[in-house]
C-alpha cells in the first residue's frame, strides 16, 4: 500500500480552528498518520452544502481511483456517490449516524440519503462499535463491510487541577446535541455550594441561536460569576484548560464516541458523562468515569453535588484517574486499520454491484 494515492474528500473547515469538531480533528490526524505510513493522501476540500463541488471532484478522478469520503459530505451528496459507485473505489468514513442525531429521528430524507451513500461505498469505516451497530441495525450497511477505527488519543501532561477541586470543564461545540443546556440546568441547583466554577469551551457559531439561549440561561440562573462560555480553544489554550481542570463534564445528548472523554482520562482527569452512543467505549470501564442518564439534569446535578461536597470521593476518583492514566489507542493504530481497509478495496475486483453492496 506504500505510495498508494488516496483522494480524501473532507469538509472545507477541516483546518479551521474556529469551526473545530471531533470529526475535523479525526480527519486531520488520520491524514497525517496515513501519510506517515507512506500513502499519498490528497485532500479535496468541499464546502458545506456544495454538492456541485463533489460532482466536480469525483468527475475528474480517473477510473478505479481510491476515494475516502467524510460521512458529512457523503450523506449530503449521496446521489453523487451512487452515480460514481461503479467507476470509483469509494470508502465512506462514518463519524456518526446522521439520522440518529437529535431532531433527525423523523427525517426520512436524511435516513434515505445516508442509506444510499453507504450502499455506494465498497467499505464503511466507523469510528466506534456503537456507530457500527447502529448502521447495521438501521440496515444502512452489512456487518462484514464495516470496519471500526477508533480515534487515537494524544499523550498529555497530567492535569494539576485546583486546590478546591471545583474547576469543571466542558469541551464541545455549543449545540443541542452536546447538551450544554442540560449542564446549565444542573448547575442552577448548585448556587448554594461554594468554590466551584465551570468553563464551557467550544464554538459559539455552530448553532448561534442555541448559544444565545445558553448564555441567557446562565444569566437567568445567576451563574455569570461561575460559568463562562469561552468560545473555541485550540493548541496551547486547550491544553491549559485541561491542565487546570478538576473534572470534565460531557452532558451530550448524542455522541458517536467521545474524544473529549479519552483526552481527559489520558491526562488523569475524572469524567462525568451522559451514557449515550459510544461514550461507554471511550470510558473503557475506567473507574475514574461516572455515567449518568442522558438529558437528565437532576441526575447530573446529584453527581456534581457529590463531587463538590465529598472531598474523599473526589480524591478516590482523582487517584483512580492518575493510576489508570494511559493512552490506550494511538493515531498510528487508527491509520493502520484505515490503511488496511483501503488496501483491500484497492486490491479487489473492479466489478461491483448489488451483491457486493448487500443492501438491495
N, C-alpha and C positions, 0 to 999 in steps of 0.2 A: 504493500500500500504506500510505500515511500514515494514521494513526489507526485502522488495522485492529485488531480485537480478537483476541488470541491467548490461549487458555486453556492454560497450561503446567503439566502435571502433573509435579511434582518430588518427590523423597524429602523427608520432613519434616525430615531432618537437613541440608538444603541450606545452612542458615545456622549450623549447629552446629560451632564450631571444634574441639570435642572429637571429632567424627566427620568431620573434613575428609577429602576424597578428590579425586582429579583430576576425577571426574565432577561432584561438587558445585561445585568451583571453576568448571568449564566452564559449568554451568547458571547460576551467579550472574553470571559475566562476560558470558555471552550475553544474559541478561535485561537487564542494564544497557545493553549495546550496541544491542540491538533497541529499547529504549525511547528511546535517544538518536537513533535513526532515525525516531522518531515512531510506533512501534507501541504499542498499548495491551496490554501483556503482563500478564496476571492469573495470578499463581502460585496453584496449587492443591496444597497440601502433603499428601502421602499417607504414612502410617506404614508401615514395612516389614511386609509380610505382610497388610496390611489391605485385602484385595480388596474388601470391602464399601464402603470409602471410595471406591474407584474406581467402583464401581457407582453410588453416590450422586452423585459428581462429574459423571459422564457423563450420568446420567439427567436432571439439572436443566438441562443445557445446551440451548439452542434448536437446532432442526434446522438443519443445514449450518454449525454453529459450527466454527471453525477450532481444532483441538486439537493441541498439540505434547506428546508423551508421552516422558518419560525412559525409556530402554530397560529400566532396572531394574524400573520399575513395569509396563511393557508386557509383559514376559515373565511376571511373576507373575500378571498379570490378563489373560492372552491371550484367554480366553473372553469377557471383558467387551468387549474391543476388537472382537472378531468380532461380538458382538451389536449393536454400535453402528456398525459399519463402513459401513452404507448410510445412516445418519442423520446422522453427523458427518463432518467432513473431518479425518481423523486423519493425523498425521505422527509417525513414531517417530524419536527421537534415539538412535542406537545408539552408545553409548560403547565397547562391547566386544562380543565374541561370547560370550555367556554359556556356551554349551556347549563353548567352547574353553578355558575356564579349567581349571587343574589339578584333577583329581578329578571333572570333569564329562564326560570323554570317553565314558564308557559310560552316561551318564544320558539314556536315550531320552526320558524325560519332559521334561527341560529342552529338548532339541532340538526336540521337537514343539511345546512351548509357544512357543519362540522363532519357529519357522516360522509358527505360527498368528498370533502377534502382528504379525509383519512383513507377512504376507499381508493383514492387516486394514488396513494403512496405505496411503494413497494415494501417499505418498513415504516413503523412509527417508533419514535424514541420518546418515552415518558420520563418525567423527572422524579417520579415516585411510584411505589407499588400501588398507592391509593389511586393515582391517576390512571394507571394501567387497569386496575379493577373496574373503575368507573367506565372507561372506554369499552371494556368487554361487556359489562352489564347493560350498557346502552346500545350494544351491537354496532358500535362505530368501527370496530376493528376486531379481527380474530386474535386470540391469545398468542399464537405462535409467530405473529407478525409484529409483536410489540416487545421492545427491549426497554429495560429501566436503567437509566444513567443518573443516579442521584447527584445533586450538586456537590462540589468539593467544598472544603472549609479551609480558610487560611488560618495558620497558627498566629496567635496574637499574644501580647503580653498579658499577664494576669492582672485583672482589674483590681484597683486599690479600694474603690468604693469610698464611703464616707464614714465618719465616726458614729453618726446616729443610725446608720443603716437605712435611712429613709429616702434615698435618692432613687426614684423609679424612672425607668427609661422605656419608651415605646417607640419602635422604629418601623416606619412603613408609610407609604403614601396616604395622605389623609383622604380616605374614601370609604364608602359604606361597607365594602367587603372586608376592610381592615378593622372596623368596629371601634374606632376611637370614641364614638358617641356612647358605647357601652362602658368604656373605661371612665368617661366623664361622669356618667350617672352613678357608677360605683364610687368614685372619689367624692361625689357630692354628699355622700353619707359619712364622710370621714373628717369633716371640718372640726370636730371636737378633739381630734388627735393632734399632738404636736409633732414637730421635727420630721415632716415628710414633704417632698416636692416631686413633681413629675415633669419630665421633658418629653415632648412628643416631637420626634424628628422625622420629617418626610415631606414630600412635595405638597404644596397647598394649591396646585394648579390642575391636578388630575380630575378633581370634581370640585370646582370652586364654590358651588352652592353648598355642598356638604361641608367644606372647610369653613364657610361663613357661619353656617348653623352650629358647627362645633365651637367656634370662637364665641358665639352668642351663648351657648350652653355653659361655657366656662365662666363668662361674666354673670350669667343668671344664678349660677351656683356659688357665687362669691369665691371663686377659686383663682382669680387672676394673679394673686400673690404666690400661688403654689404651683400652678400648671401653666406651662408655656408651649405654644405652637412655634417651633423653632425653624420650620422650613427644612430644606434639603441640607444634609451634611454628607460630605464625602471625604475620602482620604484621611488626613490628619485630624480634621474636626470630628469625623465619625469615630475614629479610633479613640480620641479623647473622651467622647461621650460614653463609649463603652467602658473606658478605664475608670470613669467617675461613678459608674452605676453600681447600685447595690442589688437591684432586682430588675429584670427585664420582663415587661408585660406584653403579651401577644393576644389581644382580645378579638381576633379575627372571626368573621362570620364564614369565611371561605379561605382555604389555604391549601394549595396543591402539595406543598412540602413544608416550608417554614425555614428559610435560610437564616433568618434572624435568630431562631432558636439555637441552631448549631453554632453560629458565631458567638452567641452569649456563653453557651456551655464551654466552648473552647477557650474562653477567657476566664473561666471559673466564676461565672455569674449565674446564680439561681434564676429560674424562669417560672412564671405562671402564665399558662396559655390555654386558650379555648380548645377543647377536644374536637377539632374539625379536620377533615381532609387528611393530608399527610403529616400533620403535626406530631402524632404519636411516633411516626417513623423518625422524624427529626430528633425527638427526645431520646429515642433508642433505649427506653427503660431506665433513664437516668433518675436516680433518687433525688437529684437536685432540681427536678422539674415537677410542678403541680399542674394538673389538668382540671379545668372547670367546664361546665356545660356551656355551649355557645349561646351568645345573645342573652346572657343571664347576669345582669349587673349585681343582683343580690348575692349570687354565689361568688362572683369575683370579689365583691366587697368583703365577704366573710374571710377570704384568703388574705386580702390586703390588710384587713384589720388585724388578723392574727400576726401577720408579718410585722406590723407596726408595734403591736402590744407585747409580743412574746420574743424577747431577745434570745432566749435559749433555743427556740425553734429556728430563728434566723441563723444562729451560729451553727446549728446542725446542718441546715441546707447549704450554708456557705462552705462548711468543711467538706461536705459531700461533693459540691461543685469543684472545689480545689483538688480533692482526692481523685476524682474521675475526669479531670481536665485533660482531654486528649482530642486530637483531630482524627476522627475515625475514617474520613474519606478525603483524599487529596484530589485536586483537579486533574492530575495526570491519570488517575484511575477512571474518572469520568470520561476523559478523552479516549482512553483505551477501549472502553465499551462502545463509544460512538464510532471510533475508527474501525472496530471490528464489524459493526453493522454496515458501515459504508463499504468496507472491503467485500462483504458478502454480496451487497447489491451490485457493486461494480463487476463482480465475477459471474453473476447469474445470467441466464439466457435473456436476450433482448425481447423475447416474446412474452407478453403478459396479457392477461385477460381476466374474465370474471372468476375463473377457477382460482387464480392467484390472489385476487382481491378478497375473495372469501365473504363478500357481503351482498352479492347479487343472487 
